[in-house]
Amino acid sequence: MILISKMLGVESLGLFSIALALSAPIMIFSNFGMRTLWITDNKKDFEFNDFKVVRVICSIAAMIIVVALGGILYGENNELLIVIFIVSLSKVIENFSDLFYGYYHKKREQKKVAISLLCRSALGVIGIAIGLFFFNNLIVALVFYLLGWLLSFLIFDYDFELDLKTIKKVHFRHIFISGLPLGIALFFINANLMTPRLILNEYNGVEIVGIFTALYFFFQIGSVVINSLGQALLPDLSKYWFDGEKNKHLKLVLFIFVFIVSTCFASSIIFYFLGQGILSIIYGEAVAEYNWVLVLLFLISPLQYIVSFMGHVISSTGKNRSLAVNNILTFLINIVLCLVFIPRFGVYGVLISMGVYNLLALLMALNTYLKSYKEVVYE
């Protein structure tokens, strides 16, 4: 994002952001939460070979849907359509890698996951840099970005020996039925994040989308940390829950809550005093003028980070259906809030919407968790 903003400007960054906003929710829905299903499958109900087949079929189908939807919404913008196609291809590769991360994660081989993620990130950035420095073109840069991700996948993650003879239809059905609530929940989580960008583009233009995406980059770093924590702690949370050690489960959850709130508060203070200088150096003056947006973003970020972590917490209890219901409700609320506030307040309207719907999402998630906790303790 920094390279695109520096070399091509925030408008090109906006195009990239719109492509991500359109593709991410659909591609992550196609995952059907298979990584989480595999990690929390303590009863050994699933075959990993079945997951591989379902992941291939669903990822390709999702990519076709993304490209078709892009054609319907942005058919007059050829550059954006090509960007959407390339980004959706990169998400297919990410989907394949994600499944193998779950396999290694369950075996407590997080080192392999870390190496793959680091190399994929490095090769992606190198690809973007080559495309920008030598061709000064967003599409060429994204092609090199895609090739970097593909190379990383082939070196570190590739294992597609599919034993078709052992695949049973009941396993397919079991995966879809078990994974559908998680898929729906993940879709609406991502849709909640991405919908404001699409609405912001309609009312304020692609340049403002690029500026907001540049600011959101810092918030995204925190999201990566929280998601990593959630993934790393998921096996332990699941074990505590199903082994009847509910107090350990609750203490771990509360500890992460305290960590999130204190870290976000410290970040907001740092950006209050130093944010404009940091943004000016990284992105330039056009983005630095919006430093207050970043400060406010970090002040409301504990809500979204805790909601994100609660997704892992609830998954560890097996209450995946309630996750789906909660996220559908917050998504509908979010759309209404965005349509009300973004036309009037622009990028600040996004922050208002984020604050309100994440507060509601947090209350619903806590209600689900506490009800489950009380029921189990009572039993």
Buried (B, 14 or more C-beta within 10 A) or exposed (E): BEBBBEBBBBBBBBBBBBBBBBBBBBBBBBBBBBBBBBBBBBEEEBBBBBBBBBBBEBBEEBBEBBBEBBEEBBEEBEEBBBBBBBBBBBBBBBBBBBBBBBBBBBEEEBEBBEEBBEBBEEBBBBBBBBBBEEEEBBBBBBBBBBBBBBBBBEEBBEEEEEEEEEBEEEBBEBBEEBBBBBBBBBBBBBBBBBBBBBBBBEBBEBBBBBBBBBBBBBBEEBBEBBBBBBBBBBBBBBBBBBEEBBEBBBEBBEEBBEBBBEBBBEBBEEBBEEBBEBBBEBBBEBBBEBBBBBBBBBBBBBBBBBBBBBBBBBBBBBBBBBBBBBBBBBBEBBBEBBBEBBBEEBBBBBBBBBBBBBBBBBEBBBEBBEEBBEEBEEE
